Amino acid sequence: MHRPLPWKGSKDPYCIWLSEILLQQTRAAQGTPYYLRFLERFPSVQALANASEDEVMKMWEGLGYYARARNLMKTAQVVAFERQGQFPDSYEGLLQLPGVGAYTAAAIASFAYNAPHAVLDGNVFRVLSRFFGLTEPIDTPKGRRVFEQLAHQVLDTAQPARYNQAIMDFGALCCTPKSPQCTDCPLQAHCRAFAWQVQGQLPVKSRSLVKRERYFHYLVMECEGRVYVRKRVGKDIWAKLYEFPLIEMPALAGSMSDVQQHPLWREWLGDTPHEIRAMSMPVRQTLTHQHIVAVFIEIALQKEIALLASDYALVERQSLTNFAFPKLIGEYLNARTLRLNLL
């Protein structure tokens, strides 16, 4: 089975590394356009290393898991400036690069250098679990060790790159998470999950993820055609992306008066002449560990707010498309139908 993907068959460690980072937690169909755009704009690791943070984050916009983009830049700079543009040619050396874990190191080592290292992504977990009937949870340290040992045992060490690509393609095209193509599967006669009819129960995970609920109230404050924005910092979600002034509350505000009672509202807008023009309907975005619910409150200011000057910049509203925003802010900017005039 073969998936015609643009990075397949490449021996260039830069192209392989770029594709692997882009495809972490991302479907190939979604990641492919990003890969092509990145490669066109940054044809070498040196070009990527010399790019600005804002440009890279903007190009990444919409892919999510933005820590990958930050590690992408760090690794590019390490390879370009500390290693004279040369990627490590060993599995152990690749593991030393920022954001490169066991799977990515194995992929680069096998595809670029044909080194005998087995890849272990979601597709491979699923194929091995079903074929061998393994019920060890894949999200525990013990379970991962079991699957790592098995993956290396069955690896074709004579042609590891071809084998790794084949098992990943097989999981993506035939042994799929839902509705696997068991009737046409060439491994059916030896597959324990098929024999036991437990395909939908494998692989096993030890626990269900409980997602945290968060409620954001963005203040889109405009003064003479310019809007306040800032770059998020720290270790919270969406670091290095831009946002409007934010009031986070334990629940979604039921009315404007709920927001106006918040200390930040009183601090920013208490003495500033302003007009509340609109509030959007709630917008939702689901992350790995969190559900975000946000509303956007559009406010016209008669003068600038001095308290915001140290953390926020005033930018022309029409230039907002040049900034990298989280997905839900991008949806607000691109779909003005979200607006709901309240006053």
N, C-alpha and C positions, 0 to 999 in steps of 0.2 A: 504494500500500500504506500502511496506517495502523495504528499501534499506539495504542490508547486509554490514554494515560498521563496522570496527573493534572496534570502541569506543562505539558503541550503546549498551545500557544495563549496562554499567559500572556505579558503584556508587562511584568510586574513584574520588574525586575532582581534583586530579592531572591529571589523564588521560582525564577527561572532559575538564578541563582548557587548557591542551596542544592541544587537538583536536580543540577547539574553536579558539584559537589564530592562529593555523596553517591554519584554513579554512576561516579566514577573507579575503574577496576579492579573494578567491581561490576556484575553483571547487573541489568537493569531490574526483573525480578521480585523480586530480593532487596532492591533499594534502595527500591522503592516504599513498603513499610510504614514504613521509617525516615523517608522524606520526609514522609509524612502525620503521623507522630508529632511530628517536629521542627516542622512548620508549626503543628500544634495547640498545642504547648507554647510555641513562639517565633513568634508570628504576624508579627513585624516584626524588622528587623535590630537595633533598639534592645533588644528583649526578649532576643535572643540575646546581645548584647554585655554585658548586665547579669547573665547567668547565671554560676554558679560553674563553675570548671573541672571539678570532680568530677561535677556534674550532666550537663554536656555529654559527658564521657567515658563516663559510665554509659549515656546514651542511645545513644551510638555503639557500645556493646559488641556484638561479633559481626560488625561490618562489616570489621574489619581495616584495615591501612594507616592507623594512628592518627595519622600526621603530618597527614593530611587534617583530622582533628578539631581538632588544635592550630592549623592554619592557618585553619580555619573561625572559631575564636574570635578570632584576631588580626585577620582581615579584618573581622569584625563590629564589633570595637572601633574599628578605623580608620574605617570608614564611619560608625558611630554617633557617635563622639566627635570625630573630626577633620574629618569631611565633613558633619556635621549630618544624618546619615541618608541622604545622597544618594550613590548609586553613580556612578562616572565614566560619562560617556555616550560615551566614545570608546574604540576598541580600545587605543590607546596608554596611556590613563589606566587602563584595567582591568588592563593588564599590570603596573602598579605595586602592585597589591594582593597581599598575602601568599598564596602558594599558587595564584595565578592564572597559568597558562601560556598559550601561544599558542592551544591548543584552547579552553580555557574562556573566554578573552577573546573569541575569535571567536564562540563560541556566544552569549554574553551580548550582544555587539554586534549580531549579526544578529537574534536572537530578540526582544530588548527594543527595539532601536532601528532594526531593518531595515537595518543598515549592511552594505555589500558585502564581507563577510569570510567566506571558506570555512572550514568546520570540517573537521578531519582527525583522526578517531578510528579505532579498529580497523575499524569497519564500512566507513568511507570508504576507508581503505587497501586493504581487500580488494576492494571494488567497482572501484576505479580500476585496481588491479593486474591483475585478471582481465579487465576489459573492454578495456583497452589492451594486455594481454599484457606488462606490465612486469616484468622480472626483477631490477631494481635492489633490493638489500636495503633493507627499510624501517627497519632498526635501525642505520643508519649516517648520519652527517651529510650525505653526498652524496645518499643515497637519500631522506632527508627533504626535502632541497631540491628534488629532482626531483618528488616528490609534492606538495609545497606549491605549486610553480609550476603543475603540471597542475590541481590542485584550483581554483586561482584562474582558470585559463584557461576551465574548463568551468562555473564558477559563473554562475548566472542573476542578474546584478546588479540586474535590475529587481525581483526578489522573492527575495532571498537567504535570508530566514527559511524560506520555503516549500521552496525548493530544498534547503537544508541538512537540514531535517527529513526530506524525502523520500528523500534518498540514504542517510541513517542508517537509516531504517525499511526501505528496500530491502535494505540489508546485513544487518539483523537478521532479516528475515522471509523473504527469497528467496535472496540471495547469502550463505548462511550458511557458517561455517567448515567444517562437515562436512555432507555430503549436501545440497548446494545444490539448489534447485528449478529446475534448468535446463530441464526439459521445459516448464514453465509460465512461463518467464522472458520478459518482453516485449522484452528486449534481446538475446535469444539470437542472432538473425541477425547481429548486429554484434559479438558478444563473441569476442575472440581466444582466450581460455582455453577456451571451449566448442569453437571450431573446431579447436583443437590438442589438446583433451581433456587439459588440464593444470590443471583447476580445483583439484585437491587439492595442487598444488605451488606455488600462488600465494596470498598474497604470499610472497616469499622473505625469510628472515632469515639474517643472516651467521653466526651461531654459536648453539650450544646453551648454555643456562645451566647451569653447574655449581653445584649447591647445597651449601652447607656444612652438615655434620652437627654438632649440638650436643646435649649430654646434661645435663639438669637434674634435680636431686634436691631436691625441695621438702620442707622440714621443717614439718609442720603441728603446731606446738607449742602445746598447750592447757594453760592453768592456770586452774582454777576456772571453767570455762566460757568463758574468753576466749582468743583466738587472736592470735598475733603476725602483723601485716601491715605492709607499707611501700609507699610509692609509688616506682616506678622513676624514676630521673633519668638524666641524661646522654644520650649519642647512640646508645645501643644500642637494640635492638628494644623495643617496648612502653613507651616513655617516657610517663610520667604515668599508667600503669595500676598496679594494686596487685598484690602478690605475697606469698607466704610467704617466710620465710628460705630462701635458695637456695644450694645447693652445686653448682657446675658442674664436671663432670669430663670428661676426654678420651674416656671411654667410659662406657656404662651400667654401673652397679655390678652385679656378679654376685651379691653377697650383702650383707647388712647390714654385715659386718665391713669390706668395701671402703669404705663410706661412713664408718664410724666411725674409719678411719685418716686421714681428711682433716683438715687443720689447723683448718678452721672448725668441724668437729664437736667436736674436742677443746677448742677455745677456748670454744664456746658451752655444751657439755654435759658437759665433762670433770669438773667439780666440782659439777654440778647434779643432784640426785636426780631421776630420770626413769624412765619405763617406755615401751618401744617397743611400741606396740599393733598396728600393721598397716603393710603396704606395699602400694601399689596395683600393678596390672599397668601396663606402660608405656602412656602416652598419647602420641599423635603429632599434630603440627600442621605443615603445610607452608606456608612463607612464600615470597615471591618469590625470595629468595636463600639460604634456609636450611631445613633440616629440623630440627625440634625434637622430641626424644624426652624425656619426663619421667615420673618416678615420684613418688608422694606418700607420705611416711613419717609416720605419725601417732604423736605422742609426747605422753604425759601428764607434765606437770611438777608437782612438789610445791611449787615456789616460782618466783617470777619470776626472769628472767635479767638481771642488772644491765647486762651488756655490750650488750644489745639495746635498752636504753631510749632511746639517742640517735637510732637510725635506725628503730626499729619502734614501732608502737603496739599495745597490747593491746585488742582489740575483742570484743564479745560474738559468739559463734559464729552466733547466729541473725540478727545484723545484717550478715553478710557479703554478703548479696544486695544491699545498698545500695552496694557498691563496684564499680568497673569493673575487671574482671580480664581477662587474655588468655583467648582461647577455650578453651584446654586446661584452665586452672584452673576456668573456668566449667563445663566438662564434668565435672570431678572433683566439684565442689560439687553439681551437679544430678543426678548419677548415682552414688549410693553403691555401685552394683554394681561399681564399679572397685576397690573395696577387696578386698584379699586378706590375710587374717590369716596371719601367718607365725609368731607366737609365742603 
